[in-house]
Amino acid sequence: MSLTRILRRWHILVKLGLFILTFCCFMLVTILIQTAVPEGNNPSRKLDRLRKFLTDPPATELAPLKEDWKPVPWRETSEIRAVRENLERQLSKLPAGLTEESAKKLGFDTHGYNARLADTTALNRPIADMRHPMCRRQGYPRNLPSASVIICFHNEALSSLLRSVHSILNRSPEQLLKEIILVDDASHKETHPDTFEQLDEYVAHLPKVKILRQDARMGLIRARLAGAAYSVGEVLIFLDSHIEATDGWLESLLHRIHTNKLIVPAPAIDNINYETLDYTKTDGSKGGFNWALVFKWVPMNETERTKYYNWEAFDSPTMAGGLFAIHRDTFYEYGTYDEEMAIWGGENLEMSFRMWMCGAKLEIVPCSRVGHIFRLKNPVSFPGGTSNTVNRNNKRLAEVWMDHYKQIYYWYSPGSETRDAGDTSGRTHLRERLECKSFKWYLDTVYPDLFVPSLNYNGRGAISNPTSNLCLDSFGSADHYHTVKAGLYYCHNQGGNQVWIFTSECRILQGDFCLEVTSNRSRSNPVLGACKKKSTKQLWSYDKKSLEIKHKATGMCLDKSTAKSNEHVFVTKCNGGPTQTWEISMTSNDQERWCMDGN
């Protein structure tokens, strides 16, 4: 036999062996999957499972899928369907005397979003499942705790309120959902009559939905406390009145609490557009705050991003406050809400600081996704004025929880330090009883990403140009995802966007953003960017005699071109002219020059 013929036969045998080996591996994987996850006798489901396994293998921490725990969704009966469709027809009718355009405008004015479109949208509209594929394969134990969902509303559009209710009923396992409590915080019957008799009649057809009405306006904080006292579930879930829950939202929250009663989980909050009502999945962010005690979404660090993209729950320094779950025992043991806070504002940060400092923790759960209408404006009135209410609430949390760091808040909120916040001794005793940690511990351990300015500063307050009565202003638009140009606005002496800190480290900052110049070109605009300890682009000097503010890296001076408000400032060659003179309202450094070489 020739050598060529021998090699050819050997090549055929090798091919046959590889084919047999591949087939055996395929069958082995199939058997393993069938053993680990029973799929019944449906071959197509087995093939789908195999494809998913090969393209997206399960993580080791997945709880096994259990044949003895099946989510039982609520099914709409034909009677309820008829009632719902009848109400949808009524809501979709154009109000008498209004055009489509005027009805739309009225909806925005009254509710802060397109309420006219909400009225013409199905109450049980479908929402795509936007979870990570692994979330859909997550298994849960049989003994998850039961949940009471508490929704407070005041003058809410009936269509949005009921769409919230239907989304919860349609996408919550029936055996886990104990009840939905709608707390009416004294809505106005003359302007919102449909949230009274019409709502009562409709809810009478729905299972598990109860209405609790308040005779007088209590505000969100006390209305939620009333709903919690009325509830019976093991877990309390607080939601806003213009949300839509998605598949799997409930069990993934309850699972975190089942793992640890001291976990306070919140869903990933997706965006329902206030104009179009389109549901959009949001990228992962965690809760933070600035030194004016305003909640904000901030980017995750590398460790948190890894967890998010692996669909795992991750820690969050603060909560938005509108949507979260908490075990009933934890809620009451850890002090519920501060009942002396009025209406709304600051309660989310107060609870965030309290939970972390006293031994609990906040999480965001990407497998739980709930859409929320972020309104164009807040139409809800605040008795006594919005700023008075929110600033009083913020002072209460600052005095109880922030230790000496409260002084930074007072820098950004002129007048709050002398404001009457009422008696805080009860909350102080709560902190002592729970043996809570210091606010420094919170900053160092929970929120190390937050830039903490030194309590020693050169100057603070408004930075004004004396020849024009214009002040340096951030316009309130800075965030951690974009840099924004600083500009000028008429000096108003109200603090806020015109409060700046000239630190002893030579930075000019507002909140956790620093004024920086990123180009060496003349007439470059200073921008507000995230403060960075080692960045030379954020260093400035000040001459109290010439009133010049100079950028140290470029040697150019802060300048303005006109006497007009809303103009952006820039840096250019120092010339000693009147457009380059700046006064800082409060100074603590007696030296004539700050941050000059040698000072």
C-alpha positions in Angstrom: 0.0 0.0 0.0 1.4 3.4 -1.0 2.2 6.0 1.6 -0.4 8.4 0.0 -3.2 5.9 0.4 -2.3 5.3 4.1 -2.3 9.0 4.9 -5.7 9.5 3.2 -7.3 6.7 5.2 -5.7 8.0 8.4 -7.1 11.5 7.6 -10.6 10.0 7.2 -10.3 8.2 10.6 -9.3 11.4 12.3 -12.3 13.3 10.9 -14.6 10.5 12.0 -13.1 10.5 15.5 -13.6 14.3 15.8 -17.2 14.0 14.7 -17.9 11.3 17.3 -16.2 13.4 20.1 -18.2 16.5 19.2 -21.4 14.6 19.2 -20.7 13.0 22.6 -19.8 16.5 24.1 -23.1 17.9 22.7 -25.1 15.0 24.3 -23.3 15.4 27.6 -24.1 19.1 27.8 -27.7 18.4 27.0 -28.0 15.7 29.8 -26.3 18.0 32.3 -28.8 20.8 31.5 -31.8 18.5 31.7 -30.5 17.2 35.1 -29.9 20.7 36.5 -33.0 22.4 35.2 -35.9 20.1 34.4 -37.8 21.3 31.3 -40.5 18.7 30.9 -40.7 16.9 27.6 -40.8 19.8 25.2 -37.8 19.4 22.8 -37.9 23.0 21.7 -37.6 24.3 25.2 -34.6 22.0 25.8 -33.0 23.4 22.7 -33.6 27.0 23.7 -32.1 26.2 27.1 -29.1 24.7 25.5 -28.6 27.7 23.2 -28.9 30.1 26.2 -26.5 28.0 28.2 -23.8 28.0 25.5 -24.1 31.7 24.7 -24.7 33.0 28.2 -23.6 30.5 30.9 -25.3 31.0 34.3 -23.3 32.5 37.2 -22.5 30.3 40.1 -24.5 32.4 42.5 -27.8 31.8 40.7 -30.3 30.2 43.0 -31.7 27.1 41.3 -35.0 27.3 39.5 -37.5 25.5 41.7 -40.4 23.5 40.4 -42.2 24.0 43.7 -42.2 27.9 43.3 -44.0 29.3 40.4 -45.1 33.0 40.2 -48.8 33.1 39.9 -49.8 36.3 38.0 -53.1 38.0 38.5 -55.5 37.4 35.5 -58.0 40.0 34.5 -61.5 38.6 34.5 -63.9 39.4 31.7 -66.0 41.5 34.1 -63.0 43.7 35.1 -61.9 43.9 31.4 -65.3 45.4 30.5 -65.1 47.9 33.4 -61.6 48.9 32.4 -62.5 49.3 28.7 -65.5 51.4 29.6 -63.4 53.7 31.8 -60.8 54.0 29.0 -63.4 55.2 26.6 -64.6 57.8 29.1 -61.1 59.1 29.9 -60.2 59.3 26.2 -63.1 61.7 25.4 -62.0 65.3 24.9 -63.3 67.5 27.8 -66.0 69.9 26.8 -64.9 73.3 25.6 -61.2 72.2 25.0 -59.2 71.4 21.9 -56.6 68.7 21.8 -53.9 71.4 22.1 -55.6 73.2 25.1 -56.3 69.9 26.8 -52.6 69.0 26.5 -51.5 72.4 27.9 -54.0 72.0 30.8 -52.5 68.5 31.5 -48.9 69.9 31.7 -50.0 72.8 33.9 -51.9 70.6 36.3 -49.7 67.5 36.4 -46.3 68.4 35.0 -46.6 65.9 32.2 -48.8 65.0 29.2 -51.9 64.0 31.1 -54.0 64.2 28.0 -51.9 61.5 26.4 -52.1 59.5 29.6 -55.9 59.6 29.4 -55.9 58.2 25.9 -53.4 55.4 26.7 -54.5 51.9 27.8 -54.5 51.4 31.5 -52.9 48.0 31.1 -50.5 48.7 28.3 -47.7 46.2 27.7 -44.2 47.1 28.7 -41.2 45.3 27.2 -39.1 43.2 29.6 -35.8 45.2 29.7 -34.0 43.1 32.3 -30.7 41.4 31.8 -31.4 37.9 30.4 -30.0 36.4 33.5 -32.7 38.1 35.6 -35.3 36.1 33.8 -33.7 32.9 34.9 -33.2 33.8 38.5 -34.7 31.4 40.9 -36.3 32.3 44.3 -37.1 30.4 47.5 -40.6 29.6 48.3 -40.8 31.6 51.5 -40.3 35.1 50.2 -42.1 37.7 52.5 -45.4 39.2 51.5 -45.6 42.9 50.4 -47.9 45.8 51.0 -47.5 48.4 48.2 -48.3 52.0 49.4 -49.0 54.7 46.9 -49.7 58.2 48.1 -51.3 60.7 45.7 -52.5 64.3 45.7 -54.4 65.6 42.7 -53.0 62.9 40.5 -54.4 62.1 37.0 -56.8 59.2 37.4 -55.4 57.5 34.3 -51.8 57.6 35.6 -52.8 56.4 39.0 -54.8 53.4 37.7 -52.0 52.6 35.2 -49.7 52.3 38.1 -52.1 50.0 39.9 -52.7 47.8 36.8 -49.0 47.4 36.2 -48.5 46.2 39.8 -51.4 43.7 39.6 -50.4 42.4 36.2 -46.7 41.9 36.9 -46.6 40.8 40.6 -46.9 37.2 41.7 -50.3 36.9 43.4 -49.0 34.9 46.3 -46.5 37.7 47.2 -48.7 40.8 46.8 -50.7 41.3 49.9 -52.3 44.6 49.1 -52.1 47.9 47.3 -53.0 50.8 49.5 -53.8 54.1 47.8 -53.4 57.0 50.3 -55.3 60.1 49.1 -53.6 63.0 50.7 -56.6 65.3 50.6 -57.0 65.7 46.9 -59.2 68.6 45.7 -62.6 67.3 44.9 -63.6 70.5 42.9 -60.6 70.1 40.5 -60.1 66.3 40.5 -63.6 64.8 41.1 -62.7 61.6 39.2 -60.3 60.6 42.0 -63.3 60.3 44.4 -66.5 58.5 43.4 -65.2 57.3 40.0 -62.0 55.9 41.6 -64.0 54.3 44.4 -66.3 52.6 42.0 -63.5 51.3 39.8 -61.3 50.0 42.6 -64.3 48.1 44.0 -63.8 45.7 41.0 -60.1 45.2 41.6 -58.6 42.6 44.0 -56.3 43.7 46.9 -56.7 47.4 46.2 -57.7 49.6 49.1 -58.2 53.4 49.5 -57.2 55.3 52.6 -58.4 59.0 52.5 -57.0 61.8 54.6 -59.3 64.7 55.6 -56.5 67.3 55.7 -53.3 67.6 53.7 -50.5 65.7 55.5 -47.8 65.7 52.9 -45.9 62.7 51.5 -44.1 61.9 54.7 -47.0 61.6 57.0 -49.3 60.1 54.3 -46.8 57.3 53.9 -46.7 56.8 57.7 -50.5 56.5 57.6 -50.4 54.0 54.8 -47.7 51.9 56.7 -49.8 51.9 59.9 -52.8 50.6 57.8 -50.8 47.9 56.0 -50.4 44.3 57.0 -47.6 43.0 54.7 -44.2 41.9 56.0 -42.5 44.2 53.6 -43.5 47.8 52.9 -43.0 49.0 49.3 -43.4 52.7 48.7 -44.1 53.8 45.1 -45.1 57.1 43.4 -48.5 57.5 41.8 -47.2 57.8 38.2 -45.1 54.6 37.7 -45.3 51.4 35.7 -43.9 48.2 37.1 -42.3 45.6 34.8 -41.9 41.8 34.9 -40.0 40.5 37.9 -39.9 43.8 39.7 -41.4 42.5 43.0 -39.7 39.1 43.7 -36.2 40.5 43.1 -36.8 43.2 45.7 -38.3 40.8 48.2 -35.4 38.3 47.6 -32.9 40.9 48.8 -34.8 41.5 52.0 -35.3 37.8 52.5 -31.5 37.5 52.3 -31.0 40.3 55.0 -33.8 42.2 56.7 -31.4 45.2 57.0 -31.1 45.7 53.3 -33.3 48.5 51.9 -33.5 47.8 48.2 -34.7 50.1 45.5 -35.6 49.2 41.9 -33.6 50.5 38.9 -35.8 53.5 38.0 -36.4 53.8 34.2 -37.7 56.9 32.5 -41.2 57.4 31.2 -41.0 60.5 29.0 -43.2 63.3 30.3 -44.2 64.3 26.8 -44.6 61.0 24.9 -44.9 58.5 27.7 -42.3 56.3 26.0 -40.7 53.9 28.4 -36.9 54.0 28.2 -34.4 51.8 30.1 -31.9 54.0 31.9 -28.2 53.2 32.3 -27.0 52.3 35.8 -26.4 55.1 38.3 -26.3 55.3 42.0 -27.8 57.8 44.4 -25.7 60.7 45.7 -26.2 64.2 46.9 -24.5 67.6 46.8 -23.7 69.9 49.7 -26.9 71.8 49.2 -28.5 68.5 50.2 -30.1 67.9 46.8 -30.3 64.3 45.7 -28.6 63.5 42.4 -27.8 60.5 40.3 -24.0 60.0 40.0 -21.9 57.5 38.0 -21.0 54.2 39.5 -17.3 53.4 40.2 -15.6 50.5 38.4 -16.6 47.9 41.0 -20.3 49.0 40.9 -20.3 49.0 37.1 -19.1 45.4 37.1 -21.9 44.4 39.4 -24.5 46.3 37.4 -23.6 44.8 34.1 -23.6 41.4 35.8 -27.1 42.2 37.0 -26.2 42.0 40.7 -27.5 44.4 43.3 -25.1 47.1 44.3 -24.8 49.6 47.2 -26.1 53.1 46.8 -25.1 56.0 49.2 -28.6 57.5 49.0 -32.0 56.7 47.6 -34.2 58.8 45.4 -37.0 58.2 47.9 -39.9 57.7 45.6 -39.6 54.0 45.1 -38.1 51.6 47.6 -38.8 48.5 49.8 -38.1 47.9 53.5 -39.0 45.2 55.9 -41.7 46.3 58.4 -39.5 45.5 61.4 -36.6 47.5 60.0 -38.9 50.4 59.2 -40.2 50.8 62.7 -37.0 49.8 64.6 -35.0 52.3 62.7 -37.3 55.3 63.2 -39.7 55.3 60.2 -39.7 58.9 59.0 -38.9 62.1 60.8 -42.6 63.0 61.5 -41.7 66.7 62.1 -40.6 67.0 58.5 -43.3 68.7 56.5 -44.9 67.7 53.1 -41.9 66.5 51.0 -38.2 67.1 50.6 -35.1 65.9 52.5 -36.8 62.8 53.9 -34.9 60.6 51.4 -31.5 61.8 52.4 -32.4 61.7 56.1 -33.4 58.0 55.7 -30.3 57.3 53.6 -27.9 58.7 56.2 -29.8 57.1 59.1 -29.9 53.6 57.5 -26.2 53.5 56.6 -24.9 55.1 59.8 -27.1 52.9 62.0 -26.3 49.5 60.5 -28.6 48.9 57.6 -27.7 49.4 53.9 -29.2 50.7 50.7 -29.1 48.8 47.4 -30.2 49.2 43.8 -31.5 46.0 42.3 -31.1 46.0 38.4 -33.4 42.9 38.1 -36.2 45.1 39.5 -37.1 47.8 37.0 -39.9 50.3 37.5 -40.6 53.2 35.1 -41.3 56.7 36.5 -42.6 59.9 34.9 -40.0 62.5 35.8 -42.3 65.5 35.6 -41.4 68.7 33.7 -42.3 70.6 36.9 -43.6 69.8 40.3 -47.3 71.0 40.4 -47.8 70.2 44.1 -48.1 73.2 46.4 -46.2 73.6 49.6 -48.0 75.4 52.4 -45.6 78.1 53.6 -43.6 78.0 50.4 -41.4 75.3 48.8 -38.0 76.7 49.9 -39.2 77.3 53.5 -40.5 73.7 53.8 -37.5 72.0 52.1 -34.9 74.1 54.0 -36.5 73.4 57.3 -36.5 69.7 56.6 -32.9 69.8 55.5 -31.8 71.7 58.6 -33.4 68.9 60.7 -31.4 66.2 59.0 -28.2 68.3 59.0 -28.5 69.0 62.8 -29.1 65.3 63.7 -26.9 63.4 61.2 -24.2 65.5 59.6 -22.1 66.4 62.7 -19.7 69.3 62.0 -20.1 68.8 58.2 -23.4 70.5 58.5 -21.5 73.7 58.2 -20.8 73.0 54.6 -24.6 72.8 54.0 -25.1 76.1 55.7 -22.5 77.7 53.3 -24.8 76.8 50.4 -28.0 77.6 52.1 -27.7 81.1 53.6 -30.3 81.6 56.3 -30.7 77.9 57.1 -28.4 78.1 60.0 -30.6 80.5 61.9 -33.9 78.9 60.7 -36.1 77.3 63.4 -36.1 73.6 62.7 -38.3 72.6 65.7 -37.4 70.1 68.4 -34.9 67.5 67.1 -34.2 65.8 70.5 -36.3 62.8 69.6 -34.2 62.0 66.5 -31.0 62.7 68.4 -32.1 60.1 71.0 -32.9 57.7 68.2 -29.3 58.0 66.9 -28.0 57.4 70.4 -30.2 54.4 71.0 -29.2 52.8 67.7 -25.5 53.5 68.4 -25.1 55.0 65.0 -21.7 55.8 63.4 -20.4 59.3 62.6 -21.0 61.2 59.4 -17.3 61.1 58.7 -17.6 57.3 58.7 -20.4 57.6 56.2 -18.3 59.9 53.9 -15.2 57.7 54.2 -16.8 54.3 53.9 -20.1 54.7 52.0 -19.6 57.7 49.8 -15.8 58.1 49.3 -16.4 59.5 45.8 -17.9 62.7 47.2 -15.6 65.6 47.2 -15.5 67.1 50.7 -14.2 70.7 50.9 -12.0 71.7 53.7 -13.8 73.5 56.5 -10.9 76.0 56.3 -11.5 78.4 53.4 -10.2 81.6 52.0 -13.5 83.0 51.0 -17.1 82.1 50.3 -20.4 83.5 49.0 -21.1 85.4 45.9 -18.4 86.3 43.4 -19.5 89.6 41.8 -18.2 92.1 39.3 -18.6 95.4 41.0 -19.0 97.5 37.8 -22.1 95.5 36.6 -23.9 94.0 39.6 -23.5 90.6 37.9 -22.5 87.5 39.8 -20.8 84.2 38.8 -23.5 81.7 38.4 -23.6 77.9 37.6 -27.2 78.1 36.3 -27.9 74.9 38.3 -27.1 72.6 35.4 -23.9 70.9 36.4 -23.9 67.1 36.8 -21.4 64.3 36.8 -22.0 63.4 33.2 -21.4 66.7 31.5 -19.3 69.8 32.1 -21.1 73.1 31.8 -19.9 76.6 31.3 -20.0 79.1 34.2 -21.7 82.4 33.5 -23.1 85.6 34.9 -26.5 86.4 36.3 -27.9 89.4 38.2 -26.8 89.1 41.8 -29.9 87.9 43.9 -28.3 87.2 47.3 -30.3 84.0 47.6 -27.4 81.6 47.6 -27.9 78.5 45.6 -26.3 78.8 42.2 -24.3 81.9 43.2 -22.6 80.5 46.3 -18.9 79.6 45.7 -16.2 78.4 48.1 -12.6 79.6 47.4 -10.9 76.8 49.3 -7.6 76.8 51.1 -6.5 74.3 48.5 -6.9 77.0 45.8 -10.1 75.7 44.2 -13.3 77.6 43.4 -16.1 75.1 44.0 -19.8 74.8 44.1 -21.1 71.6 45.7 -18.8 68.8 44.5 -18.0 70.6 41.2 -14.9 72.8 40.7 -14.3 75.6 38.3 -11.7 74.5 35.8 -10.1 75.6 32.5 -9.3 72.8 30.1 -7.6 74.8 27.3 -4.6 77.1 27.1 -6.3 79.2 24.4 -7.3 82.8 25.3 -11.0 83.4 25.8 -11.6 79.8 26.8 -14.7 79.3 29.0 -14.2 78.0 32.5 -16.5 75.0 33.2 -17.8 73.2 36.2 -16.3 69.7 36.4 -16.1 67.0 39.0 -13.5 68.1 41.6 -10.2 66.1 41.4 -7.6 66.4 44.1 -4.6 66.3 41.7 -5.9 68.4 38.9 -3.9 71.6 38.2 -6.6 72.8 35.9 -8.8 73.6 38.9 -6.3 75.8 40.8 -6.8 79.6 41.1 -5.3 82.6 42.9 -6.9 85.8 44.1 -5.4 89.3 44.6 -7.6 91.3 47.1 -6.0 94.5 46.0 -6.4 94.2 42.2 -9.5 92.0 42.6 -8.1 89.6 39.9 -8.9 85.9 39.9 -6.1 84.2 38.0 -6.0 80.6 36.7 -2.7 79.3 37.9 -2.0 76.8 35.1 -2.5 79.3 32.2 -1.7 82.6 34.0 -4.9 84.1 32.5 -7.5 86.1 34.4 -11.3 85.6 34.8 -13.0 88.1 32.5 -16.4 89.0 31.1 -17.2 90.7 27.8 -20.5 92.6 28.4 -22.8 93.8 31.1 -25.5 91.4 30.0 -26.9 88.6 32.2 -26.7 85.0 31.0 -23.3 85.6 29.3 -20.5 83.1 29.8 -17.3 84.1 31.5 -13.8 83.4 30.0 -10.1 83.7 30.8 -7.7 85.9 28.9 -4.5 87.9 29.4 -4.6 89.9 32.6 -5.0 93.6 32.0 -6.2 95.1 35.2 -9.4 96.3 33.5 -12.9 96.6 35.2 -14.2 93.5 33.5 -11.5 91.5 35.4 -12.4 92.7 38.9 -14.2 90.4 41.2 -15.3 90.7 44.8 -15.9 87.8 47.1 -18.7 88.5 49.6 -17.1 86.8 52.7 -13.4 86.2 53.3 -11.6 84.5 56.2 -8.0 84.9 54.9 -6.5 88.3 55.9 -3.7 88.0 53.4 -3.9 90.3 50.3 -3.0 87.5 48.0 -4.4 83.9 48.1 -2.7 81.0 46.6 0.1 83.1 45.0 3.5 81.4 44.8 5.0 81.6 48.2 1.6 82.1 50.0 
